Amino acid sequence: MALISAGESDMETDRISSLHTSCLGFAPLIFDLRESEEQKVSFNDLVKACDPVWKAVEADPNLPQKLVRSGMYFVLFDIHFKRS
C-alpha cells in the first residue's frame, strides 16, 4: 500500500515488490550467516540457512529470477534516489 500511495508507476512497484520478495526469500543467506575471526561459518550452518530458502523457492519457483532481476535494477534505484 505504501508503494501505491507513494505515486510509483506500476513498473516501479513491480520492481520494488520483486526486490522485497527476493530479499525476504534469501534473507537467511544474505543476513543470517555471520562470520568473524573467532567464529567461522560451518557447512552445517550453511545447510541450516539454506533450508528456509529452499522452502521459499518451492513456494515461489521464480524467486531466483526475481533476485537476479532485482540486482539489475539496483543501478536504477540508485539513480532514482539520487535525483530525489
Secondary structure, 3 states (H helix, E strand, C coil): CHHHHCCCCHHHHHHHHHHHHHHHHHHHHHHHCCCCCCCCCCHHHHHHHHHHHHHHHHHCCCHHHHHHHHHHHHHHHHHHHHHC
